[in-house]
Amino acid sequence: MRVRPHFVAGTGGYRGAMSYQSINPYNGQLLQTFKELTNPELEKAVATAVAAFAVWREKSFAERAVVMAKAAELMHARVDEFATPVTLEMGKLFAQAQGEVKLSADIIGYYAKNAERFLAPQTLVPESGEAEIQSCPIGVLFGVEPWNFPYYQLARFAAPNLMAGNVVLVKHAGCVPQCAIAFEKLWRDAGAPAGLYTNLLVSYDQVNWIIDDPRIKGVALTGSVEAGKRVAGRAGQNLKKSTMELGGSDAFIVLEDADLEATVKWAVWAKMNNTGQCCVAAKRFIVVEALADQFLAKFTAALSGLKAGDPMDPATTLGPLSTEAALVTLLDQVKRAVAQGAKLALGGKRVDRPGAFMEPTILTDITANNPAFREEFFGPVALFFRVKNEEEAVALANDSEFGLGGAVFTRDVARGKRVASRVETGMMFVNHPTWTSPELPFGGIKNSGYGRELASLGIQEFVNKKLVRVAAIDAAA
């Protein structure tokens, strides 16, 4: 799930000021600029969070759920209000922004209802006496989150951890400050105590300071591989637990017995949802030879029919990329891929109109020595590969440093499950693109990171699994 949070290496870690600006990628208009926190303001925010944890950890699940349920209710009641800055700040089609708001509210409500069950003490059966494993909150957590799903990314980090009794500090992406501020205000409106959820407009150097601070007990990041290495490394130096979701190059496998018409429709959705700016967007379309020509023809025709326009307009089917910088990066990737022998079956250029628009693009004939073979294309660019059979499809899917999601399409569900079990990735879907919902765990392996969010697994990451053993006082050691 990008031009993600980007940290520049320097002798002391991350360097440079962080710009927090709302710029509408549809027309390039600067909407608003926000100042970074001063160091004293940051210290006050951390101290407030520490004080909040001392109180929040003692609340019952039922008491925490009151705040959580209210936050979910408010999001559901104010969908358009929350969705508007998503579209204005990063260009998401408004209907998709509305869907993200509803999904985020569902995640918050899901943990309000299920956290107590997920964290119930686990009874053990020792040879004598009794024992149980308790799940205890660990303290103040720090999250670094990207722009592509400005509320969903926050909800899946905050909701389980708040219900577990932790409190959270969040540094959101610089291009969605209004979304970040709106989400912080949501918790205040829901009755949360000061410091329970805090948005931090901080610099890269301040990110270092936060991770180093002994009052911070855990770190979560969704971002690039390089950002993950630096943040995870910094957390590791401080012996702090971390989780990393670092994007992917998901395979979309089409076997020869797939329902072609339905599969192509899903292929368009899998590639173009959020204009392709999704960590689990289909990136590599791996199609068995028997269907390859037909699939490519239909896929090309469908992508060609998308219409660029105002993302607030329901008639628009192709939105802009999040920023001009993201567009330039993607155009350069395509240019380098073609220079190394890849062929353009469709697109490859920016759309001739104002805004950060790129043509839907399909690259073919990508060899293993082409940089495109290994890179993540975070936008409306599809990499197309034809293979002889199922064996080659699985081998190609696994020939990647990433391992986040993936999908396989076949009329034979048993076959689909067999293929899914052989693909080296954190999530695999049969006859549906990789997607997310509150009850499904989300996360990857290899360079896609480690740890899980959502479902019962997501609430277990930042809790102390404490053993409590009761024995007779005269029992043998």
Secondary structure, DSSP 8 states (H G I E B T S, - for coil): --------EETTEE-S---EEEEETTTTEEEEEE----HHHHHHHHHHHHHHHHHHTTS-HHHHHHHHHHHHHHHHHTHHHHHHHHHHHH---HHHHHHHHHHHHHHHHHHHHHHHHHT--EEE--SSSEEEEEEEE--EEEEE--SSSTTHHHHHHHHHHHHTT-EEEEE--TT-HHHHHHHHHHHHHTT--TTSEEE----HHHHHHHHH-TTEEEEEEES-HHHHHHHHHHHHHTT-EEEEE----EEEEE-TTS-HHHHHHHHHHHHHGGGG--TTSEEEEEEEHHHHHHHHHHHHHHHHT--B--TTSTT--B---S-HHHHHHHHHHHHHHHHTT-EEEE--SB-SSSSS-B--EEEE---TTSGGGTS---SSEEEEEEESSHHHHHHHHHSSSEES-EEEE-S-HHHHHHHHHHS-SS--EESS-----TTS-B--EETTEE--BSHHHHTTTTEEEEEEEE--TT---
